[in-house]
Amino acid sequence: MGRRSRQRQRNPNPNPGRENAGWGAGYADIVKENKLFEQYYKEQGLVPEGEFEQFMEAMREPLPATIRITGYKSHAKEILHCLKDKYFKDLQELDIDGQKIEAPRPLSWYPDELAWHTNMSRKIIRKSPLLEKFHQFLVSETESGNISRQEAVSMIPPLLLKIQPHHKILDMCAAPGSKTAQLIEMLHADMDVPFPEGFVIANDVDNKRCYLLVHQAKRLNSPCIMVVNHDASCIPALQVDSDSKKDVLLYDRVLCDVPCSGDGTMRKNIDVWKKWTTSNSLHLHGLQLRIAVRGVEQLAVGGRMVYSTCSLNPIEDEAVIAALLEKSEGALELDDASADLPGLKYMPGVASWKLMTKEGQWYSDWSEVPKSRHTQIRPSMFPPKGPEKVASMHLERCMRILPHHQNTGGFFVAVLVKKAPMPWNKRHPKLRKDFSSSSAAMTGGSPVTPSPEDTPQLLSEEADGGVPVETVDGAAQQEALHGAPKEAGAGGDGACGPPPSKKLKLFGYKEDPFVFLTEDDPVFSAIQSFYDLSPDFPKLNVLTRTHEGKKRHLYMVSKELRNVLLNNSERIKVINTGVKVWSRNSDGEEFGCAFRLAQEGIYTLQPYVCSRIIRVVMNDIKVLLTQENPFLSKLEEDAHAQAKQMGMGSVVLKFIPNSDNPTEPQCPIQLCGWRGKTSIRAFVPRNERLHYLRMLGVEVFRDKQGLGQKKEEGGPQEWKGVEGEKEKEDDDAAEVEKEVEPGDGSEDGSSGAKNGSSSRRNVS
């Protein structure tokens, strides 16, 4: 270590030219050329004739920045108005280092103008002083969960799933989580419903990426999201209570955005140029097919699954879909989604393609592949044979997005609808010894359902490396076969079937337990009386993360996710779920309750809170968000009168829009606060603070030296709540700011109620 340190001292900057080398520094050694790539895609004929050079030119250009306004919050229209009125106007006809910056424009195929596109790259937005204000707006609003900086083509799969608030959704390969966020937004389309019937189970095989996924999901403050950590190709079937019996959870929607070679991302992932080879797709094809098979196994009959990749390669795209359709024997059908996104330009899927090795050897048929290559090249990688079979698959319904058509990345997407149970259920039921052979007999083409008491045995068998299960007409049934068949063409007669099952492995870091509270838990007594919770408050949906000791935080999940958690705690590795609604503040006991409200869960919890609510107006919110501990007298007369009649402790500060005054925000605003002895304080994370101030017409931003926050002209003179805090940014978002605790913000909030003390400090 010492030697390396001395080396650094001798040459502190081994590349002295890099610091001033411009925005492209560090990438100069990567040449955007790959002859094998060009040869491969020219031969495949995926790009229309005469457009190949245009296609390659687009691939070499930086990827434009695109942003999406989260549509599930009623604040979306206000954000859109703010963007158009304040920021996009400043971006007209800019010229940065000789590059003319086009005015942002909405994506024509994304609903309600909630996604916008500009020819600026993310790098220019981050580094250009002229765009500093816009960049800070993006960072702050991204952290608040109001904007996502997401690649345009990445927005397509969730839209094609056609999500409704009651849908149960599985996101199989979810990290980093931009698509998961879209799914959550769609569940919460109606903000007046705090607990939609549906939920999202977001899975990823990489434990560390799961925490990135948690970070993304937490921005949306939903009680209907669960993050789990499993290999998607053998993700376990879950059981739930249904009508007083155990049933198997099947999903209404499955998003199958599989790992891929990523050659559609060359515009933003520069190193793909030098790493690209045909071997990547050959190695990934089998995994992609196994994940897709597992996805349709867990899909309910009548449900939709979207399969997508950021690869243009038919081996990872149409070959997987064709193999899946062949295995399904009519149980799956490709849906025609051409009318679902009007304005989106795409190329239809292809029905013929060839394979090429990294040495440049081409194969058009499995019969041409030498035995020495059989471990690398599989029969399912080749196009289907026979005009009737090809016609019945309708592979032209797949969608391939080419970069030069709408200045995007490359992408592939296919929508599958499940018409019937997968065929291996019917042909090869794997029976336990306590089932008689007669119980597996077919009646009218439908399998006989095991009795409810047998279902847990089937489920536990799968967890031990047995077979998956599938529900038919609402009951559990095994779907793998007796000694799982080989993949088509892998030997024998090539019978269709699922991949061989694997043992379930729970790996990674050990998580804190999820412990649900009972209705008579002593915690509820003080909470109930202090906040006057309504009789329909779902106490059984409240959980904590500890078996012993004092409960520090209380979280809430929907009753459907509670059902999943209670029935599968030993079968799945849950990383995170629920939304925080209360945090312990021990000194609050002297005011009647040891738990204060948490801003994260205020929109979920507030419909059940009948007291401790102060109605505020615009000026009140400005005061609360721009001053650290304003006196009660700083509030408007009505809010001041309400606060004076209320005892000390946690409060809800509620703004209700006035449709007769269009100059005010037309969205409800709810803030957590603390009513002190003579003062009142809002407990809102920094970025949410900035968000609400922008909604009220107050703009704050950091100066170019990063020394503090500046306010726009016309803003309030008092600026204490945010001033001086320096944003810490990464590529796409600022680090999450922990919610400010009352008093000194200690871990357990023990000095929290000393807002009363804070008030006394103000007096003195």
Order of alpha helices (4+ residues) and beta strands (2+ residues): alpha-alpha-alpha-beta-alpha-beta-beta-beta-beta-alpha-alpha-beta-alpha-beta-alpha-beta-alpha-beta-beta-beta-beta-alpha-alpha-beta-alpha-beta-beta-beta-beta-alpha-beta-alpha-beta-alpha-beta-beta-alpha-beta-beta-beta-alpha-beta-beta-alpha-beta-beta-beta-alpha-beta-alpha-alpha-beta-beta-beta-alpha-beta-beta-alpha
